[in-house]
């Protein structure tokens, strides 16, 4: 009798290949946020809406579902194969992006933007802990910085490609029939953005699933997460506030800067798209790589508060350029200010994400990542873009005041971030010293001893 050997386990891609694939997926997520900023004018014309409604589409629609599902997705990612969580999120994201192309009005596009938030809520709570598990602590900052920095690649591709596609279709095709109806250039932009998501779905199944330090079988829902947050509240209260403010600044900057150059300085859409593509790609990507490399060196030397201390220095250096960017009389000065901001301040979220991984037990990393990114993105997306649109449309009563509105948000926002970072440094050092061993979640739950 012949005994058949069990079928071999499917091969997984390497650690660095996993970082590359997950970074591409994160870049796609940023593309859906930036692409809307590049097609503000045709969206407003198609649906008859104003700047405030556009701000709601950019931020609130996405952040509603992103913040609600971030922690639950993290809980699922802490218990189930992370690649399956990522696969499901990518499928939902791709379908929602396709649906956005066929939105019939403001409400339907708002709903599809909410669906995009559902898809993205599944990615980072699974991807960030997965990357953390593939590298030792002293080599973790660089791959995490590359992952977080990939959002800038997505922003750059979205800015350049959206501007190019809109210009090409407008000049060469105009409206064309698709599925029995006229399809306009902005709709083709959404369709082009959806295609990579469908193509990458099979590759997600090749991601590795490294063993966890301990499965949280006895963890009763979100109870361990809540006790962990309370046990480190001196760190997490100012930390969450710091990066909610930083994301508010960043999304105000990224969603409205191209429109600012077109309205105030008379740039064309193609010119603004090319510049934003360069700014979102080269300066922040170099900043992520350099800071990730430096943080690994500092971690190996035992400097416990390195992520937040380095970011505080960078934020302080960027502060004066927040006024130059939006109050300068000529576009050269404005662009100079913007380049400095995207080099020194725009990569902010990676420093917060590295800090969270630094002090969080392994069995809670997914939930903590979801909680941190949900909180930061909710305030950043819900408040930043809409506040700029509100100030421009109502408080200042005219699109020419867009620069003033941006200066009022970006400058004071960076200043507040610097002050809040100062409140985080001491608690971060104490949290690193007192961190539980990876996976020791039961220590953080008062009644953990009652569980088998």
C-alpha positions, 0 to 999 in steps of 0.5 A, spaced: 500 500 500 502 506 497 502 512 502 501 519 499 506 524 502 502 530 504 501 536 499 507 541 501 505 547 504 504 553 499 511 557 498 511 564 501 515 570 499 521 572 503 521 578 508 523 583 504 519 581 498 513 581 503 515 589 505 515 590 498 508 587 496 505 590 503 508 597 501 505 597 494 498 595 497 499 601 502 501 606 496 494 604 493 490 606 499 493 613 499 492 613 491 484 613 492 485 619 497 489 623 493 486 622 486 480 626 488 484 632 490 486 632 483 479 632 480 476 637 484 473 641 479 470 636 474 467 632 481 464 639 483 461 640 476 458 633 475 455 633 481 453 641 483 457 641 489 462 646 493 468 646 496 465 644 503 462 638 500 468 636 496 472 636 503 466 631 506 468 626 500 475 627 501 475 626 509 469 624 513 466 619 508 472 615 508 474 616 516 467 614 518 468 607 516 476 607 517 475 609 524 469 604 526 473 598 523 480 599 525 480 596 532 475 590 530 480 589 524 486 589 528 482 584 533 481 579 527 488 580 524 491 578 531 487 572 531 486 570 524 491 569 518 493 576 516 494 575 509 486 573 509 485 579 512 489 583 507 486 579 501 479 581 503 480 588 504 484 589 498 478 586 494 473 590 498 477 596 496 478 594 488 470 594 488 469 600 491 474 604 487 470 601 481 464 603 483 466 610 485 467 611 477 459 610 476 457 614 482 450 618 480 451 624 485 454 626 491 450 621 496 452 615 492 460 617 491 460 618 499 457 611 500 463 608 495 468 613 499 465 609 505 466 602 502 474 604 501 475 606 508 472 599 509 477 596 505 483 600 508 481 599 515 483 591 514 490 593 511 495 596 516 492 593 522 494 586 519 500 589 515 504 593 520 504 587 525 506 582 520 512 586 518 514 587 525 514 579 526 518 578 520 524 582 523 528 583 530 526 589 534 533 592 532 532 592 525 524 593 525 524 601 523 527 601 516 522 596 514 516 599 517 519 606 515 519 603 508 512 601 508 509 607 511 513 611 506 510 608 500 504 612 502 508 617 499 509 613 492 502 612 492 500 620 493 505 621 487 503 616 482 496 619 483 497 626 483 501 625 476 497 620 473 490 623 475 493 630 472 495 626 466 489 622 465 484 628 465 488 632 461 489 626 455 482 624 455 479 631 455 484 633 449 483 627 445 476 623 447 472 627 452 466 623 454 466 616 451 460 611 451 461 605 457 456 600 459 451 604 455 452 611 458 457 617 457 463 616 461 467 622 463 475 623 464 474 623 471 470 616 471 476 613 467 481 616 473 477 611 478 477 605 473 484 606 472 486 606 479 482 600 481 485 595 476 492 594 480 488 592 486 485 586 482 491 584 479 495 584 486 490 579 489 493 573 488 500 575 490 497 577 497 496 569 498 503 568 498 505 572 504 508 569 510 504 567 516 510 567 521 508 564 528 505 568 534 509 569 540 502 566 543 495 566 541 490 570 545 485 565 546 483 567 553 483 574 551 475 576 552 474 581 546 477 588 547 478 587 554 486 586 554 486 592 549 483 597 554 487 595 560 493 596 556 491 603 554 489 605 561 496 602 563 500 606 559 495 612 559 500 617 560 504 615 554 498 614 549 493 620 551 498 625 548 501 620 543 494 619 540 493 627 540 500 628 537 499 624 531 491 626 530 494 633 529 499 631 525 495 627 520 490 633 520 496 638 518 498 633 512 491 631 509 490 639 509 496 640 505 496 634 501 488 635 499 488 642 497 496 644 495 495 642 488 488 646 488 492 652 491 497 652 486 492 652 481 487 658 484 492 662 487 498 662 482 495 660 476 498 653 475 495 648 470 492 641 472 498 638 469 503 643 472 500 642 479 500 634 478 507 634 476 509 638 482 505 634 487 508 628 484 515 630 485 513 632 492 510 626 494 515 622 492 522 624 492 523 628 499 518 624 503 521 617 501 528 619 502 526 622 509 523 615 510 529 611 508 534 616 512 530 616 518 528 609 518 536 607 518 537 612 523 532 610 528 535 602 527 542 605 529 539 609 535 535 603 537 541 598 537 544 604 542 539 603 547 536 610 546 529 609 548 525 615 545 528 616 539 522 616 534 519 621 537 525 625 539 527 625 532 520 627 529 520 633 534 526 636 531 524 635 524 517 638 526 521 644 529 525 645 523 519 645 518 515 650 522 517 657 519 516 654 512 509 653 513 508 660 513 512 661 507 508 655 503 502 659 503 503 666 504 508 667 499 507 672 494 510 668 488 510 660 487 517 659 487 517 661 495 511 657 496 514 651 492 520 651 497 516 651 503 512 645 501 518 641 499 521 643 506 514 641 509 514 634 505 521 632 507 521 634 514 514 633 517 509 629 512 513 623 514 510 624 521 505 617 521 511 613 521 514 615 527 508 614 531 507 607 528 514 605 530 513 608 537 506 603 538 510 597 535 516 599 540 511 598 546 506 594 545 505 586 546 505 582 540 498 579 541 495 586 541 499 589 535 494 589 530 488 592 535 493 597 537 495 599 530 488 599 528 486 603 534 492 608 533 491 609 525 483 609 526 484 615 531 489 619 527 486 618 521 479 620 523 481 626 526 486 628 520 481 626 515 474 628 518 477 635 520 483 637 515 480 637 508 473 639 510 475 645 515 480 648 509 473 647 505 469 651 510 474 656 511 475 658 504 467 657 502 464 661 508 469 664 513 473 668 507 468 667 502 472 666 496 477 661 493 482 666 493 483 666 500 485 658 500 492 660 502 490 664 508 486 658 510 491 653 509 496 657 513 491 658 519 491 650 519 498 648 517 502 653 521 499 652 528 498 645 527 505 644 527 506 648 533 501 644 537 505 637 534 511 640 537 508 641 544 505 635 544 511 631 543 514 634 549 509 631 553 510 624 550 518 623 551 518 622 558 512 617 558 515 613 552 522 612 556 518 609 562 513 605 557 519 602 554 522 600 561 516 597 563 514 594 557 511 587 558 515 581 554 512 580 547 505 576 548 504 577 556 497 580 555 495 576 561 499 581 565 495 587 563 488 584 565 486 584 572 482 577 572 487 574 567 489 569 573 482 566 573 483 564 566 486 557 564 
